[in-house]
Amino acid sequence: MAENLTRRIVLAVAALVLTACASGPDATLYLIRHAEKTAVANDPALTPEGEARAEALADRLETARLTAIYSTDTTRTKMTAEPIAKRLLLPILVYDGRALEDFAEDLKARTGRILVVGHSNTTPDLVSLLGGDPVSAINEAVEYDRLYVVTIEDGEVVSMLERYGAPYELVRAE
């Protein structure tokens, strides 16, 4: 009887330890700028290169177990999010890119794995507001391949800058 009780206690403790180890961070946020856009002045769509990058993003994040997808209310950001949203059957939730401080606080309070699609002038700021390191400003003209990964666990924030899709190449004038 005592042996049976001891065995049950050991198994219960082991299950708790394994659950704690497997749970991972409170939140993992993937933040990107929209993919390549057309030259249309008002609310441009994606170029064929941008559509290919959106598919590359879907390939990259398909197994990330996303729980939410956020986008600003523009055609280019929604088009960037659309392939992964369709694959995972997740809605694209709209956030206000002019209210980044409030949005950052909302994200900090959330758990799960969340994709946020923004702009060259909002994504690095949002990374900073979350407590991450944006590294440097995004090259507005040609840099579309940044993928910030920000993890929040027990209030501690770690950020990494990764790349996805066709590589960014700085074109230098000769």
NORFEN-V251499 format. One record per residue. N is the residue number from 1. SS is DSSP state (H for helix, E for strand, - for the rest). OMEGA is omega in whole degrees, 0 to 359 (none if undefined). BURIAL is # if it has 24 or more other ideal C-beta (glycine too) atoms within 12 Angstrom, else .. Layout:
N_SS_OMEGA_BURIAL / N_SS_OMEGA_BURIAL
This chain:
1_-_179_. / 2_H_179_. / 3_H_178_. / 4_H_179_. / 5_H_178_. / 6_H_180_. / 7_H_179_. / 8_H_179_. / 9_H_179_. / 10_H_179_. / 11_H_179_. / 12_H_179_. / 13_H_179_. / 14_H_179_. / 15_H_178_. / 16_H_180_. / 17_H_180_. / 18_H_178_. / 19_H_179_. / 20_H_181_. / 21_H_185_. / 22_H_187_. / 23_H_178_. / 24_-_182_. / 25_-_175_# / 26_-_180_# / 27_E_170_# / 28_E_182_# / 29_E_176_# / 30_E_184_# / 31_E_180_# / 32_E_167_# / 33_E_176_# / 34_-_178_# / 35_-_184_# / 36_-_184_# / 37_E_176_# / 38_-_182_. / 39_-_179_. / 40_-_186_. / 41_-_184_. / 42_-_174_. / 43_-_183_. / 44_-_174_. / 45_-_177_# / 46_E_171_# / 47_-_173_. / 48_H_177_. / 49_H_178_. / 50_H_177_# / 51_H_177_# / 52_H_179_. / 53_H_178_# / 54_H_176_# / 55_H_178_# / 56_H_176_# / 57_H_178_# / 58_H_177_# / 59_H_183_. / 60_H_186_# / 61_H_184_# / 62_-_181_. / 63_-_181_. / 64_-_180_# / 65_-_178_. / 66_-_177_# / 67_-_179_. / 68_E_177_# / 69_E_178_# / 70_E_178_# / 71_E_169_# / 72_-_185_# / 73_-_176_. / 74_-_181_# / 75_H_185_# / 76_H_180_# / 77_H_179_# / 78_H_177_# / 79_H_178_# / 80_H_181_# / 81_H_190_# / 82_H_182_# / 83_H_180_# / 84_H_178_# / 85_H_179_# / 86_H_181_. / 87_H_185_. / 88_H_181_# / 89_-_177_. / 90_-_175_# / 91_-_172_. / 92_E_181_# / 93_E_183_# / 94_E_173_. / 95_-_181_# / 96_-_180_. / 97_-_177_# / 98_-_180_. / 99_-_186_. / 100_H_181_# / 101_H_178_. / 102_H_180_. / 103_H_179_# / 104_H_179_# / 105_H_177_. / 106_H_180_. / 107_H_179_# / 108_H_182_# / 109_-_184_. / 110_-_172_# / 111_-_178_. / 112_E_180_# / 113_E_193_# / 114_E_173_# / 115_E_176_# / 116_E_179_# / 117_E_181_# / 118_E_188_# / 119_-_181_# / 120_-_181_# / 121_-_178_. / 122_-_186_# / 123_H_178_# / 124_H_178_# / 125_H_179_# / 126_H_176_# / 127_H_179_# / 128_H_181_. / 129_H_177_# / 130_-_180_# / 131_-_180_# / 132_-_180_# / 133_-_180_. / 134_-_178_# / 135_-_180_. / 136_-_177_. / 137_-_176_. / 138_-_175_# / 139_-_187_. / 140_-_188_. / 141_-_191_. / 142_-_187_. / 143_-_182_# / 144_-_189_# / 145_-_180_# / 146_E_174_# / 147_E_177_# / 148_E_174_# / 149_E_182_# / 150_E_177_# / 151_E_179_# / 152_E_179_# / 153_E_182_. / 154_-_178_. / 155_-_178_. / 156_E_182_. / 157_E_174_# / 158_E_178_. / 159_E_177_# / 160_E_174_. / 161_E_177_# / 162_E_178_. / 163_E_177_. / 164_-_178_# / 165_-_180_# / 166_-_184_. / 167_-_175_. / 168_-_176_. / 169_-_178_. / 170_-_180_. / 171_-_181_. / 172_-_177_. / 173_-_180_. / 174_-_none_.
